[in-house]
Structures are given as structure tokens and as C-alpha cells.
Amino acid sequence: MSAVAIVFLTLAIVILWGGLIASILYLRARPDRADYPQGGEDDERPANAIIERDT
């Protein structure tokens, strides 16, 4: 392998693993989202109703 290929290989490894480590650290610092939008929990349909589509 030439020197340029080794440099690019090292750079690619640092970018990929660095991004993985940065994302893991970010998720460890802020594990849950606190500002979910209102609603979306109950849709007022029976659990075993026939699915109706607007077509």
C-alpha cells in the first residue's frame, strides 16, 4: 500500500469510529427526549375494529 492509501485508510477509520463514539457519548448524556408533541396516544377506535382507509 502506498502512503496516500494508508493516510486515507486512517482518516476513514478515525471518521467512522469517531462518529460512533461521539454518538454514543451524546446518547449517554441525553438518553430521553423530553419535548414530545401532545396527542398520539389514543385514537378512539376499538382494538379489534375493521381498518377503514380513505381511498
CHARMM-style PDB file with segment names, atoms N, HN, CA, C and O in Angstrom:
ATOM      1  N   MET     1       0.850  -1.181   0.000  1.00  0.00      PROA
ATOM      2  CA  MET     1       0.000   0.000   0.000  1.00  0.00      PROA
ATOM      3  C   MET     1       0.889   1.236   0.000  1.00  0.00      PROA
ATOM      4  O   MET     1       1.947   1.273   0.629  1.00  0.00      PROA
ATOM      5  N   SER     2       0.427   2.232  -0.720  1.00  0.00      PROA
ATOM      6  HN  SER     2      -0.432   2.202  -1.231  1.00  0.00      PROA
ATOM      7  CA  SER     2       1.193   3.465  -0.771  1.00  0.00      PROA
ATOM      8  C   SER     2       0.891   4.311   0.461  1.00  0.00      PROA
ATOM      9  O   SER     2      -0.031   4.009   1.218  1.00  0.00      PROA
ATOM     10  N   ALA     3       1.661   5.352   0.655  1.00  0.00      PROA
ATOM     11  HN  ALA     3       2.410   5.597   0.039  1.00  0.00      PROA
ATOM     12  CA  ALA     3       1.490   6.227   1.813  1.00  0.00      PROA
ATOM     13  C   ALA     3       0.151   6.956   1.757  1.00  0.00      PROA
ATOM     14  O   ALA     3      -0.485   7.158   2.791  1.00  0.00      PROA
ATOM     15  N   VAL     4      -0.277   7.345   0.578  1.00  0.00      PROA
ATOM     16  HN  VAL     4       0.240   7.181  -0.262  1.00  0.00      PROA
ATOM     17  CA  VAL     4      -1.557   8.037   0.426  1.00  0.00      PROA
ATOM     18  C   VAL     4      -2.712   7.110   0.808  1.00  0.00      PROA
ATOM     19  O   VAL     4      -3.663   7.535   1.464  1.00  0.00      PROA
ATOM     20  N   ALA     5      -2.627   5.861   0.402  1.00  0.00      PROA
ATOM     21  HN  ALA     5      -1.855   5.515  -0.131  1.00  0.00      PROA
ATOM     22  CA  ALA     5      -3.676   4.899   0.738  1.00  0.00      PROA
ATOM     23  C   ALA     5      -3.749   4.681   2.247  1.00  0.00      PROA
ATOM     24  O   ALA     5      -4.843   4.575   2.800  1.00  0.00      PROA
ATOM     25  N   ILE     6      -2.618   4.613   2.910  1.00  0.00      PROA
ATOM     26  HN  ILE     6      -1.728   4.699   2.461  1.00  0.00      PROA
ATOM     27  CA  ILE     6      -2.592   4.435   4.363  1.00  0.00      PROA
ATOM     28  C   ILE     6      -3.166   5.657   5.066  1.00  0.00      PROA
ATOM     29  O   ILE     6      -3.887   5.522   6.054  1.00  0.00      PROA
ATOM     30  N   VAL     7      -2.856   6.832   4.572  1.00  0.00      PROA
ATOM     31  HN  VAL     7      -2.270   6.942   3.770  1.00  0.00      PROA
ATOM     32  CA  VAL     7      -3.392   8.058   5.169  1.00  0.00      PROA
ATOM     33  C   VAL     7      -4.905   8.100   5.017  1.00  0.00      PROA
ATOM     34  O   VAL     7      -5.612   8.421   5.972  1.00  0.00      PROA
ATOM     35  N   PHE     8      -5.409   7.783   3.836  1.00  0.00      PROA
ATOM     36  HN  PHE     8      -4.835   7.522   3.060  1.00  0.00      PROA
ATOM     37  CA  PHE     8      -6.860   7.790   3.624  1.00  0.00      PROA
ATOM     38  C   PHE     8      -7.551   6.698   4.434  1.00  0.00      PROA
ATOM     39  O   PHE     8      -8.651   6.913   4.944  1.00  0.00      PROA
ATOM     40  N   LEU     9      -6.925   5.538   4.559  1.00  0.00      PROA
ATOM     41  HN  LEU     9      -6.032   5.364   4.144  1.00  0.00      PROA
ATOM     42  CA  LEU     9      -7.485   4.472   5.380  1.00  0.00      PROA
ATOM     43  C   LEU     9      -7.574   4.915   6.836  1.00  0.00      PROA
ATOM     44  O   LEU     9      -8.597   4.711   7.488  1.00  0.00      PROA
ATOM     45  N   THR    10      -6.518   5.513   7.336  1.00  0.00      PROA
ATOM     46  HN  THR    10      -5.687   5.679   6.806  1.00  0.00      PROA
ATOM     47  CA  THR    10      -6.508   6.009   8.722  1.00  0.00      PROA
ATOM     48  C   THR    10      -7.551   7.095   8.908  1.00  0.00      PROA
ATOM     49  O   THR    10      -8.252   7.105   9.920  1.00  0.00      PROA
ATOM     50  N   LEU    11      -7.668   7.999   7.968  1.00  0.00      PROA
ATOM     51  HN  LEU    11      -7.099   7.991   7.146  1.00  0.00      PROA
ATOM     52  CA  LEU    11      -8.657   9.070   8.056  1.00  0.00      PROA
ATOM     53  C   LEU    11     -10.077   8.508   8.057  1.00  0.00      PROA
ATOM     54  O   LEU    11     -10.920   8.967   8.828  1.00  0.00      PROA
ATOM     55  N   ALA    12     -10.350   7.534   7.215  1.00  0.00      PROA
ATOM     56  HN  ALA    12      -9.666   7.160   6.589  1.00  0.00      PROA
ATOM     57  CA  ALA    12     -11.676   6.922   7.169  1.00  0.00      PROA
ATOM     58  C   ALA    12     -11.996   6.204   8.475  1.00  0.00      PROA
ATOM     59  O   ALA    12     -13.120   6.291   8.970  1.00  0.00      PROA
ATOM     60  N   ILE    13     -11.032   5.505   9.029  1.00  0.00      PROA
ATOM     61  HN  ILE    13     -10.119   5.433   8.627  1.00  0.00      PROA
ATOM     62  CA  ILE    13     -11.247   4.805  10.304  1.00  0.00      PROA
ATOM     63  C   ILE    13     -11.521   5.805  11.420  1.00  0.00      PROA
ATOM     64  O   ILE    13     -12.417   5.588  12.235  1.00  0.00      PROA
ATOM     65  N   VAL    14     -10.770   6.883  11.466  1.00  0.00      PROA
ATOM     66  HN  VAL    14     -10.042   7.059  10.803  1.00  0.00      PROA
ATOM     67  CA  VAL    14     -10.966   7.896  12.505  1.00  0.00      PROA
ATOM     68  C   VAL    14     -12.339   8.547  12.367  1.00  0.00      PROA
ATOM     69  O   VAL    14     -13.010   8.782  13.372  1.00  0.00      PROA
ATOM     70  N   ILE    15     -12.763   8.839  11.155  1.00  0.00      PROA
ATOM     71  HN  ILE    15     -12.218   8.648  10.338  1.00  0.00      PROA
ATOM     72  CA  ILE    15     -14.076   9.469  10.957  1.00  0.00      PROA
ATOM     73  C   ILE    15     -15.198   8.516  11.369  1.00  0.00      PROA
ATOM     74  O   ILE    15     -16.119   8.921  12.078  1.00  0.00      PROA
ATOM     75  N   LEU    16     -15.132   7.262  10.936  1.00  0.00      PROA
ATOM     76  HN  LEU    16     -14.383   6.933  10.361  1.00  0.00      PROA
ATOM     77  CA  LEU    16     -16.197   6.310  11.259  1.00  0.00      PROA
ATOM     78  C   LEU    16     -16.258   5.987  12.744  1.00  0.00      PROA
ATOM     79  O   LEU    16     -17.320   6.097  13.356  1.00  0.00      PROA
ATOM     80  N   TRP    17     -15.150   5.596  13.325  1.00  0.00      PROA
ATOM     81  HN  TRP    17     -14.286   5.506  12.828  1.00  0.00      PROA
ATOM     82  CA  TRP    17     -15.148   5.246  14.752  1.00  0.00      PROA
ATOM     83  C   TRP    17     -15.353   6.475  15.619  1.00  0.00      PROA
ATOM     84  O   TRP    17     -15.978   6.388  16.676  1.00  0.00      PROA
ATOM     85  N   GLY    18     -14.838   7.616  15.191  1.00  0.00      PROA
ATOM     86  HN  GLY    18     -14.330   7.687  14.332  1.00  0.00      PROA
ATOM     87  CA  GLY    18     -15.054   8.850  15.947  1.00  0.00      PROA
ATOM     88  C   GLY    18     -16.512   9.248  15.969  1.00  0.00      PROA
ATOM     89  O   GLY    18     -17.016   9.704  16.995  1.00  0.00      PROA
ATOM     90  N   GLY    19     -17.199   9.081  14.846  1.00  0.00      PROA
ATOM     91  HN  GLY    19     -16.790   8.711  14.013  1.00  0.00      PROA
ATOM     92  CA  GLY    19     -18.630   9.364  14.807  1.00  0.00      PROA
ATOM     93  C   GLY    19     -19.418   8.416  15.682  1.00  0.00      PROA
ATOM     94  O   GLY    19     -20.367   8.828  16.347  1.00  0.00      PROA
ATOM     95  N   LEU    20     -19.038   7.152  15.691  1.00  0.00      PROA
ATOM     96  HN  LEU    20     -18.266   6.816  15.150  1.00  0.00      PROA
ATOM     97  CA  LEU    20     -19.708   6.182  16.549  1.00  0.00      PROA
ATOM     98  C   LEU    20     -19.509   6.533  18.023  1.00  0.00      PROA
ATOM     99  O   LEU    20     -20.464   6.511  18.800  1.00  0.00      PROA
ATOM    100  N   ILE    21     -18.297   6.849  18.405  1.00  0.00      PROA
ATOM    101  HN  ILE    21     -17.521   6.867  17.774  1.00  0.00      PROA
ATOM    102  CA  ILE    21     -18.015   7.204  19.798  1.00  0.00      PROA
ATOM    103  C   ILE    21     -18.724   8.494  20.180  1.00  0.00      PROA
ATOM    104  O   ILE    21     -19.258   8.598  21.285  1.00  0.00      PROA
ATOM    105  N   ALA    22     -18.739   9.479  19.286  1.00  0.00      PROA
ATOM    106  HN  ALA    22     -18.305   9.394  18.389  1.00  0.00      PROA
ATOM    107  CA  ALA    22     -19.430  10.739  19.578  1.00  0.00      PROA
ATOM    108  C   ALA    22     -20.925  10.527  19.748  1.00  0.00      PROA
ATOM    109  O   ALA    22     -21.535  11.130  20.632  1.00  0.00      PROA
ATOM    110  N   SER    23     -21.526   9.683  18.920  1.00  0.00      PROA
ATOM    111  HN  SER    23     -21.031   9.194  18.202  1.00  0.00      PROA
ATOM    112  CA  SER    23     -22.960   9.440  19.043  1.00  0.00      PROA
ATOM    113  C   SER    23     -23.286   8.663  20.317  1.00  0.00      PROA
ATOM    114  O   SER    23     -24.316   8.916  20.942  1.00  0.00      PROA
ATOM    115  N   ILE    24     -22.439   7.735  20.706  1.00  0.00      PROA
ATOM    116  HN  ILE    24     -21.603   7.529  20.199  1.00  0.00      PROA
ATOM    117  CA  ILE    24     -22.649   7.008  21.959  1.00  0.00      PROA
ATOM    118  C   ILE    24     -22.557   7.951  23.145  1.00  0.00      PROA
ATOM    119  O   ILE    24     -23.384   7.878  24.053  1.00  0.00      PROA
ATOM    120  N   LEU    25     -21.571   8.832  23.154  1.00  0.00      PROA
ATOM    121  HN  LEU    25     -20.900   8.892  22.416  1.00  0.00      PROA
ATOM    122  CA  LEU    25     -21.431   9.783  24.253  1.00  0.00      PROA
ATOM    123  C   LEU    25     -22.594  10.756  24.297  1.00  0.00      PROA
ATOM    124  O   LEU    25     -23.053  11.121  25.380  1.00  0.00      PROA
ATOM    125  N   TYR    26     -23.076  11.179  23.143  1.00  0.00      PROA
ATOM    126  HN  TYR    26     -22.703  10.882  22.264  1.00  0.00      PROA
ATOM    127  CA  TYR    26     -24.230  12.079  23.097  1.00  0.00      PROA
ATOM    128  C   TYR    26     -25.473  11.404  23.666  1.00  0.00      PROA
ATOM    129  O   TYR    26     -26.210  12.011  24.443  1.00  0.00      PROA
ATOM    130  N   LEU    27     -25.709  10.148  23.281  1.00  0.00      PROA
ATOM    131  HN  LEU    27     -25.111   9.655  22.650  1.00  0.00      PROA
ATOM    132  CA  LEU    27     -26.880   9.437  23.783  1.00  0.00      PROA
ATOM    133  C   LEU    27     -26.763   9.096  25.263  1.00  0.00      PROA
ATOM    134  O   LEU    27     -27.778   9.013  25.955  1.00  0.00      PROA
ATOM    135  N   ARG    28     -25.557   8.900  25.758  1.00  0.00      PROA
ATOM    136  HN  ARG    28     -24.733   8.967  25.197  1.00  0.00      PROA
ATOM    137  CA  ARG    28     -25.393   8.669  27.193  1.00  0.00      PROA
ATOM    138  C   ARG    28     -25.676   9.930  27.986  1.00  0.00      PROA
ATOM    139  O   ARG    28     -26.185   9.849  29.103  1.00  0.00      PROA
ATOM    140  N   ALA    29     -25.358  11.097  27.433  1.00  0.00      PROA
ATOM    141  HN  ALA    29     -24.945  11.162  26.525  1.00  0.00      PROA
ATOM    142  CA  ALA    29     -25.596  12.357  28.139  1.00  0.00      PROA
ATOM    143  C   ALA    29     -27.058  12.763  28.087  1.00  0.00      PROA
ATOM    144  O   ALA    29     -27.568  13.333  29.052  1.00  0.00      PROA
ATOM    145  N   ARG    30     -27.748  12.486  26.985  1.00  0.00      PROA
ATOM    146  HN  ARG    30     -27.334  12.023  26.201  1.00  0.00      PROA
ATOM    147  CA  ARG    30     -29.154  12.865  26.802  1.00  0.00      PROA
ATOM    148  C   ARG    30     -29.941  11.654  26.326  1.00  0.00      PROA
ATOM    149  O   ARG    30     -30.238  11.556  25.135  1.00  0.00      PROA
ATOM    150  N   PRO    31     -30.293  10.718  27.225  1.00  0.00      PROA
ATOM    151  CA  PRO    31     -30.900   9.460  26.778  1.00  0.00      PROA
ATOM    152  C   PRO    31     -32.347   9.560  26.322  1.00  0.00      PROA
ATOM    153  O   PRO    31     -32.747   8.827  25.418  1.00  0.00      PROA
ATOM    154  N   ASP    32     -33.147  10.444  26.915  1.00  0.00      PROA
ATOM    155  HN  ASP    32     -32.822  11.040  27.649  1.00  0.00      PROA
ATOM    156  CA  ASP    32     -34.559  10.517  26.564  1.00  0.00      PROA
ATOM    157  C   ASP    32     -34.920  11.911  26.083  1.00  0.00      PROA
ATOM    158  O   ASP    32     -34.338  12.911  26.506  1.00  0.00      PROA
ATOM    159  N   ARG    33     -35.878  11.947  25.203  1.00  0.00      PROA
ATOM    160  HN  ARG    33     -36.350  11.135  24.859  1.00  0.00      PROA
ATOM    161  CA  ARG    33     -36.369  13.219  24.700  1.00  0.00      PROA
ATOM    162  C   ARG    33     -37.474  13.705  25.627  1.00  0.00      PROA
ATOM    163  O   ARG    33     -38.362  12.934  25.992  1.00  0.00      PROA
ATOM    164  N   ALA    34     -37.429  14.978  26.012  1.00  0.00      PROA
ATOM    165  HN  ALA    34     -36.709  15.604  25.716  1.00  0.00      PROA
ATOM    166  CA  ALA    34     -38.383  15.499  26.985  1.00  0.00      PROA
ATOM    167  C   ALA    34     -39.522  16.285  26.345  1.00  0.00      PROA
ATOM    168  O   ALA    34     -40.523  16.544  27.013  1.00  0.00      PROA
ATOM    169  N   ASP    35     -39.411  16.666  25.099  1.00  0.00      PROA
ATOM    170  HN  ASP    35     -38.598  16.455  24.556  1.00  0.00      PROA
ATOM    171  CA  ASP    35     -40.404  17.556  24.491  1.00  0.00      PROA
ATOM    172  C   ASP    35     -41.194  16.866  23.378  1.00  0.00      PROA
ATOM    173  O   ASP    35     -41.148  17.287  22.222  1.00  0.00      PROA
ATOM    174  N   TYR    36     -41.912  15.812  23.734  1.00  0.00      PROA
ATOM    175  HN  TYR    36     -41.949  15.470  24.673  1.00  0.00      PROA
ATOM    176  CA  TYR    36     -42.756  15.139  22.760  1.00  0.00      PROA
ATOM    177  C   TYR    36     -44.001  15.978  22.482  1.00  0.00      PROA
ATOM    178  O   TYR    36     -44.477  16.667  23.384  1.00  0.00      PROA
ATOM    179  N   PRO    37     -44.537  15.944  21.274  1.00  0.00      PROA
ATOM    180  CA  PRO    37     -45.759  16.698  20.983  1.00  0.00      PROA
ATOM    181  C   PRO    37     -46.964  16.075  21.692  1.00  0.00      PROA
ATOM    182  O   PRO    37     -46.956  14.896  22.045  1.00  0.00      PROA
ATOM    183  N   GLN    38     -47.992  16.889  21.891  1.00  0.00      PROA
ATOM    184  HN  GLN    38     -47.999  17.848  21.604  1.00  0.00      PROA
ATOM    185  CA  GLN    38     -49.197  16.427  22.558  1.00  0.00      PROA
ATOM    186  C   GLN    38     -49.963  15.466  21.650  1.00  0.00      PROA
ATOM    187  O   GLN    38     -49.886  15.564  20.426  1.00  0.00      PROA
ATOM    188  N   GLY    39     -50.697  14.544  22.256  1.00  0.00      PROA
ATOM    189  HN  GLY    39     -50.759  14.465  23.251  1.00  0.00      PROA
ATOM    190  CA  GLY    39     -51.539  13.626  21.491  1.00  0.00      PROA
ATOM    191  C   GLY    39     -50.787  12.428  20.989  1.00  0.00      PROA
ATOM    192  O   GLY    39     -49.621  12.206  21.314  1.00  0.00      PROA
ATOM    193  N   GLY    40     -51.489  11.660  20.185  1.00  0.00      PROA
ATOM    194  HN  GLY    40     -52.436  11.840  19.920  1.00  0.00      PROA
ATOM    195  CA  GLY    40     -50.872  10.495  19.573  1.00  0.00      PROA
ATOM    196  C   GLY    40     -50.974   9.234  20.399  1.00  0.00      PROA
ATOM    197  O   GLY    40     -50.510   8.185  19.952  1.00  0.00      PROA
ATOM    198  N   GLU    41     -51.556   9.284  21.580  1.00  0.00      PROA
ATOM    199  HN  GLU    41     -51.933  10.136  21.944  1.00  0.00      PROA
ATOM    200  CA  GLU    41     -51.638   8.107  22.424  1.00  0.00      PROA
ATOM    201  C   GLU    41     -52.883   7.267  22.130  1.00  0.00      PROA
ATOM    202  O   GLU    41     -52.785   6.047  22.004  1.00  0.00      PROA
ATOM    203  N   ASP    42     -54.051   7.905  22.020  1.00  0.00      PROA
ATOM    204  HN  ASP    42     -54.130   8.896  22.122  1.00  0.00      PROA
ATOM    205  CA  ASP    42     -55.297   7.184  21.871  1.00  0.00      PROA
ATOM    206  C   ASP    42     -55.980   7.623  20.582  1.00  0.00      PROA
ATOM    207  O   ASP    42     -56.071   8.821  20.312  1.00  0.00      PROA
ATOM    208  N   ASP    43     -56.460   6.678  19.784  1.00  0.00      PROA
ATOM    209  HN  ASP    43     -56.386   5.705  20.004  1.00  0.00      PROA
ATOM    210  CA  ASP    43     -57.084   7.035  18.515  1.00  0.00      PROA
ATOM    211  C   ASP    43     -58.595   6.817  18.510  1.00  0.00      PROA
ATOM    212  O   ASP    43     -59.218   6.934  17.455  1.00  0.00      PROA
ATOM    213  N   GLU    44     -59.201   6.505  19.651  1.00  0.00      PROA
ATOM    214  HN  GLU    44     -58.695   6.410  20.509  1.00  0.00      PROA
ATOM    215  CA  GLU    44     -60.643   6.403  19.847  1.00  0.00      PROA
ATOM    216  C   GLU    44     -61.308   5.323  18.993  1.00  0.00      PROA
ATOM    217  O   GLU    44     -62.507   5.415  18.733  1.00  0.00      PROA
ATOM    218  N   ARG    45     -60.577   4.312  18.552  1.00  0.00      PROA
ATOM    219  HN  ARG    45     -59.602   4.237  18.763  1.00  0.00      PROA
ATOM    220  CA  ARG    45     -61.155   3.189  17.823  1.00  0.00      PROA
ATOM    221  C   ARG    45     -61.108   1.954  18.706  1.00  0.00      PROA
ATOM    222  O   ARG    45     -60.220   1.828  19.549  1.00  0.00      PROA
ATOM    223  N   PRO    46     -62.051   1.045  18.522  1.00  0.00      PROA
ATOM    224  CA  PRO    46     -61.959  -0.218  19.264  1.00  0.00      PROA
ATOM    225  C   PRO    46     -60.711  -0.989  18.826  1.00  0.00      PROA
ATOM    226  O   PRO    46     -60.219  -0.811  17.711  1.00  0.00      PROA
ATOM    227  N   ALA    47     -60.224  -1.820  19.689  1.00  0.00      PROA
ATOM    228  HN  ALA    47     -60.623  -1.965  20.594  1.00  0.00      PROA
ATOM    229  CA  ALA    47     -58.966  -2.540  19.431  1.00  0.00      PROA
ATOM    230  C   ALA    47     -59.083  -3.519  18.266  1.00  0.00      PROA
ATOM    231  O   ALA    47     -58.101  -3.758  17.564  1.00  0.00      PROA
ATOM    232  N   ASN    48     -60.279  -4.094  18.049  1.00  0.00      PROA
ATOM    233  HN  ASN    48     -61.078  -3.900  18.619  1.00  0.00      PROA
ATOM    234  CA  ASN    48     -60.391  -5.104  17.002  1.00  0.00      PROA
ATOM    235  C   ASN    48     -61.332  -4.649  15.877  1.00  0.00      PROA
ATOM    236  O   ASN    48     -62.000  -5.480  15.262  1.00  0.00      PROA
ATOM    237  N   ALA    49     -61.388  -3.358  15.608  1.00  0.00      PROA
ATOM    238  HN  ALA    49     -60.845  -2.683  16.107  1.00  0.00      PROA
ATOM    239  CA  ALA    49     -62.264  -2.829  14.560  1.00  0.00      PROA
ATOM    240  C   ALA    49     -61.661  -3.087  13.180  1.00  0.00      PROA
ATOM    241  O   ALA    49     -60.459  -3.320  13.045  1.00  0.00      PROA
ATOM    242  N   ILE    50     -62.514  -3.042  12.164  1.00  0.00      PROA
ATOM    243  HN  ILE    50     -63.489  -2.852  12.273  1.00  0.00      PROA
ATOM    244  CA  ILE    50     -62.076  -3.193  10.789  1.00  0.00      PROA
ATOM    245  C   ILE    50     -61.333  -1.918  10.381  1.00  0.00      PROA
ATOM    246  O   ILE    50     -61.783  -0.811  10.677  1.00  0.00      PROA
ATOM    247  N   ILE    51     -60.224  -2.073   9.719  1.00  0.00      PROA
ATOM    248  HN  ILE    51     -59.858  -2.972   9.479  1.00  0.00      PROA
ATOM    249  CA  ILE    51     -59.430  -0.924   9.285  1.00  0.00      PROA
ATOM    250  C   ILE    51     -60.138  -0.240   8.123  1.00  0.00      PROA
ATOM    251  O   ILE    51     -60.453  -0.888   7.125  1.00  0.00      PROA
ATOM    252  N   GLU    52     -60.389   1.047   8.238  1.00  0.00      PROA
ATOM    253  HN  GLU    52     -60.133   1.574   9.049  1.00  0.00      PROA
ATOM    254  CA  GLU    52     -61.016   1.818   7.178  1.00  0.00      PROA
ATOM    255  C   GLU    52     -59.966   2.723   6.541  1.00  0.00      PROA
ATOM    256  O   GLU    52     -59.226   3.428   7.227  1.00  0.00      PROA
ATOM    257  N   ARG    53     -59.922   2.683   5.230  1.00  0.00      PROA
ATOM    258  HN  ARG    53     -60.523   2.110   4.673  1.00  0.00      PROA
ATOM    259  CA  ARG    53     -58.958   3.506   4.504  1.00  0.00      PROA
ATOM    260  C   ARG    53     -59.694   4.542   3.675  1.00  0.00      PROA
ATOM    261  O   ARG    53     -60.777   4.269   3.158  1.00  0.00      PROA
ATOM    262  N   ASP    54     -59.118   5.728   3.543  1.00  0.00      PROA
ATOM    263  HN  ASP    54     -58.238   5.950   3.963  1.00  0.00      PROA
ATOM    264  CA  ASP    54     -59.684   6.790   2.722  1.00  0.00      PROA
ATOM    265  C   ASP    54     -59.121   6.672   1.316  1.00  0.00      PROA
ATOM    266  O   ASP    54     -58.083   7.258   1.008  1.00  0.00      PROA
ATOM    267  N   THR    55     -59.810   5.908   0.455  1.00  0.00      PROA
ATOM    268  HN  THR    55     -60.654   5.433   0.706  1.00  0.00      PROA
ATOM    269  CA  THR    55     -59.320   5.743  -0.908  1.00  0.00      PROA
ATOM    270  C   THR    55     -60.341   6.209  -1.910  1.00  0.00      PROA
ATOM    271  OT1 THR    55     -60.098   6.145  -3.115  1.00  0.00      PROA
TER     272      THR     55
END
